[in-house]
Amino acid sequence: MIIDKWHAPIREAFERTMFAATELQLVTTSPRIFIERAELRISQGGPDKRWLGGTTNTQNGVSPVVYASTCARYTDKAAYLEFLAPGGNAHTYRKQVWAEAAQIAATGAWPHVEYYRICRDPDIGMFTSDDPLDHINAAMCHEVAHAVQHWEKHYQWGKSHGTDWSPHGTFWRETYRALRNELFNPWRNVEQLAANEEK
């Protein structure tokens, strides 16, 4: 059996991001159990294959889980740009953010798509990069933020009045922001500055 070359980088990103979620005290309910029960499930799929983060019920109780894939959106620039090109499958989504991503792709840049209401956020919004690891790491921050959100909601529901538990609401955004700012944004900004200085 040939193990997909992206399995190891995805798993490394998962472990690093889950650990960061506890070190940054984003997980306030049983962080040790959160880490012990954390699951990563990797599949294969085309450019439209989605990653998902949340929790699942197991024999041991609730477990945080990330469903990732070796999809071309994060691992194959050429395949993803083809997906975003005129006539490509992305156009069936009919969403503004996909139209913007298609415009970026038309320039030859590889966009990391985010939801429309956060796509221009300087910390958690869209960016372009030719490095698949940038896309994998940012996507993992996004999905682990969902896992934290679902975990905390499960244990804190009814105790934390006024918390916005909606899928991409305030709690999730701030969790995602903390993870991106810790694990991804500073490193990427340094790399980008170096690349610009070489031009």
C-alpha positions in Angstrom: 0.0 0.0 0.0 1.4 3.4 -1.0 0.9 6.1 1.6 0.0 9.4 0.1 2.9 11.8 0.4 0.6 14.4 2.0 -0.5 12.2 5.0 2.6 13.0 7.1 2.5 16.8 6.6 -1.3 16.8 7.4 -0.7 14.7 10.5 2.1 17.0 11.6 -0.1 20.0 11.1 -2.9 18.4 13.1 -0.7 17.4 16.1 1.0 20.8 16.2 -2.3 22.7 16.0 -4.1 20.6 18.6 -1.2 21.0 21.0 -1.2 24.8 20.3 -4.9 25.0 21.1 -4.2 23.7 24.6 -1.0 25.6 25.2 -2.8 28.9 24.3 -5.5 27.9 26.7 -8.1 28.0 24.0 -9.4 24.6 25.3 -10.6 25.4 28.8 -12.5 22.2 29.5 -10.3 19.1 30.2 -7.4 20.0 27.8 -5.5 16.8 28.6 -8.6 14.7 27.6 -9.1 16.9 24.5 -5.6 15.9 23.3 -5.9 12.3 24.3 -9.1 11.8 22.4 -8.2 13.9 19.3 -8.8 12.1 16.0 -7.6 12.9 12.5 -9.3 11.1 9.6 -7.6 11.5 6.2 -9.3 10.7 2.9 -8.6 11.5 -0.7 -10.7 13.7 -3.0 -10.8 16.2 -5.8 -10.4 20.0 -5.5 -13.9 20.5 -4.1 -13.3 18.0 -1.2 -14.0 19.8 2.0 -12.1 19.6 5.3 -14.3 19.5 8.4 -13.6 20.0 12.1 -15.9 19.2 15.1 -16.6 16.5 17.6 -17.8 12.9 17.3 -19.4 10.6 19.9 -17.2 7.5 20.7 -17.3 4.8 23.3 -15.1 7.0 25.5 -17.4 10.0 25.1 -17.1 13.1 23.0 -13.9 13.3 20.9 -12.5 16.3 18.9 -12.1 15.3 15.2 -10.7 16.8 12.0 -11.7 15.2 8.7 -8.9 16.2 6.3 -8.1 15.0 2.8 -5.3 15.1 0.3 -7.5 17.2 -2.0 -6.0 19.4 -4.7 -7.3 22.6 -3.1 -4.4 22.5 -0.7 -1.9 20.2 -2.4 -2.0 20.6 -6.2 -1.8 24.2 -7.5 -2.4 23.2 -11.2 -5.4 21.1 -10.4 -7.0 23.8 -8.2 -6.4 26.5 -10.7 -8.1 24.4 -13.3 -11.0 23.9 -10.9 -11.3 27.7 -10.5 -10.9 28.5 -14.2 -13.8 29.5 -16.4 -15.9 26.4 -17.0 -14.4 24.7 -14.0 -16.6 23.1 -11.3 -16.1 26.0 -8.8 -18.5 28.1 -10.8 -21.4 25.9 -9.8 -21.1 27.3 -6.3 -22.3 30.7 -7.4 -20.8 32.5 -4.4 -19.0 35.8 -4.4 -16.0 34.4 -2.7 -15.5 31.8 -5.4 -15.8 34.5 -8.1 -13.0 36.4 -6.3 -10.9 33.3 -6.0 -11.3 32.6 -9.7 -10.2 36.2 -10.5 -7.0 35.6 -8.4 -6.4 32.2 -10.0 -6.7 33.8 -13.4 -3.4 35.7 -12.6 -1.7 32.4 -11.9 -1.7 32.8 -8.1 -2.9 30.0 -5.8 -5.6 31.4 -3.5 -6.5 30.0 -0.1 -10.2 30.5 0.0 -12.0 31.6 3.1 -15.7 32.3 3.8 -16.9 35.6 2.4 -17.5 37.3 5.7 -13.9 36.7 6.8 -12.1 36.6 3.5 -10.6 40.2 3.9 -9.7 39.8 7.6 -5.9 40.4 7.8 -5.5 37.6 10.3 -7.9 34.9 9.1 -8.7 35.9 5.6 -7.7 34.7 2.1 -4.1 34.7 1.0 -2.1 33.4 -1.9 0.9 31.0 -1.8 2.7 28.5 -4.0 3.6 26.4 -1.0 1.1 23.6 -0.3 2.2 23.5 3.4 0.9 27.1 3.8 -2.5 25.9 2.6 -2.5 22.8 4.7 -1.4 24.6 7.9 -4.0 27.4 7.5 -6.7 24.9 6.8 -5.8 22.9 9.9 -6.0 26.1 12.0 -9.5 26.6 10.6 -10.7 23.1 11.3 -9.0 22.7 14.8 -10.8 26.0 15.7 -14.1 24.2 14.9 -13.0 21.2 17.0 -12.3 23.5 19.9 -15.6 25.3 19.3 -17.6 22.1 19.3 -15.8 20.7 22.3 -16.3 23.8 24.4 -19.9 24.1 23.3 -20.6 20.5 24.4 -19.3 21.1 27.9 -20.2 24.8 28.4 -23.6 24.9 26.8 -25.9 26.6 29.3 -23.0 27.8 31.4 -21.6 30.5 29.2 -24.5 32.9 28.6 -24.0 35.2 25.6 -21.3 33.1 23.9 -21.7 33.0 20.1 -21.4 29.3 19.3 -22.6 29.7 15.7 -20.4 27.8 13.1 -18.3 30.8 12.1 -19.3 33.1 14.9 -17.3 35.1 17.4 -16.0 32.2 19.4 -14.8 30.3 16.4 -13.3 33.4 14.8 -11.2 34.3 17.8 -10.1 30.7 18.2 -9.0 30.6 14.6 -7.4 34.0 14.9 -5.3 32.9 17.9 -4.2 29.7 16.1 -3.3 31.5 12.8 -1.4 34.2 14.7 0.5 31.7 16.7 1.3 29.1 14.1 1.0 30.5 10.7 0.8 34.3 10.2 4.2 35.4 11.8 6.2 32.7 10.0 4.5 33.3 6.7 5.0 37.1 7.0 8.7 36.7 7.6 8.9 34.4 4.6 7.0 36.8 2.4 9.2 39.7 3.5 12.3 37.7 2.5 10.8 36.8 -0.8 10.0 40.4 -1.6 13.5 41.6 -0.7 14.9 39.1 -3.2 12.9 40.6 -6.0 
